[in-house]
């Protein structure tokens, strides 16, 4: 397992390998050092409001022990330019568990950077992971996104999202005035969109930090 992770760190060519390389760096270089290294300039984290990851993490020191996570599922656009990973995380030798969701973007040089990071704590861990394979969107048909469902203009709501250039993978998120967040990702099957991720993150009891920033894990 360690050898596989080190190989992924050396030459990540897929979003799954990038996620694993991100994890290796978190364990070896430090948690926030890895978060900065693997995020795009526009990457978002949530506090619960959306914040730029680099601005938020620029002065944050690495914790003594990094959180541990791994990809459990991965959804990729037909053109291979975007992917959404989700899977379990554990902290404090399994005393705290939860899940993460990360949107990855392939860069012009072929590398991957994450642009969205979210998640939540759970009472019981997800049974996901292992030698997983990505699920890729169909390249058939003519996908058309209804942009009306990607957000709202109501006061106090913070919406956002994105899509691959071929529209075969799209995602949207919204934070309501109380801090409750919804993240949805949809994958084109050749005829219509399948909802592959539907994260419902409840409003925090108090202002908390990003999904892997705060021990409550958002």
Residue, then its C-alpha position, 0 to 999 in steps of 0.5 A: x500500500x505504501x509503495x502504491x502511494x509513493x508511486x502515485x505521488x511520483x507520477x499522478x496521471x489521474x485524479x485518483x492518483x493525485x488524491x493519493x499523492x496529495x495524501x502522501x504529501x500531507x503525511x510527509x510534508x505537512x497537512x497545510x503545506x500539502x493543501x497549498x501545494x495541491x490546490x489551484x490559485x482559485x481553490x475554495x474551502x468553507x468556514x462555512x462561507x466559501x474562502x480562497x484556500x491560499x488566503x485562508x491557509x497562508x499563515x496556518x502551521x501544519x498540525x503535528x499529525x495530519x488527517x488521513x484520507x483516501x479516495x473511495x469513488x471518482x467521477x470523471x468528465x468524458x474529456x478527462x479535464x475534471x474529476x470529483x473524488x469522494x471518500x473517507x477520512x480518519x483522525x486521531x487513530x480512528x476516534x473521529x471519522x468522516x468523508x471528503x469531496x474534492x473537485x480536481x482540474x487537469x492543468x495545461x501541463x497535465x498535472x492535477x490541482x483541486x479547486x473545491x474541498x468539502x466534507x463532514x464528520x460521520x458517526x460511522x466510517x464509510x466502507x469505501x476505498x481499495x483498488x477503485x476505478x474511476x467512473x467516466x461520463x459517456x461521450x455520447x449524446x448532447x449534454x445540456x445543463x440547466x443553469x437555473x439549478x446551479x444556484x440562487x440569487x436570494x439574499x444571504x445565499x452563497x452559490x457556486x459551481x462549475x462544469x467540464x468544457x464538454x458539459x459531461x460533468x458538472x457540480x454546484x454548491x450553495x451555502x445558506x444564511x445559517x451555514x448549511x451547505x449542499x454540494x451536488x455533482x452530476x455525470x452524463x450517461x449518454x441520455x441524461x445526468x445521474x446524480x453521483x454525489x449529493x452532500x448535505x452538510x448541516x449548519x454548524x452549531x458554531x463557526x467552524x473551519x474547513x472540512x479538514x481544518x477543524x476537528x469537527x470536520x465541518 
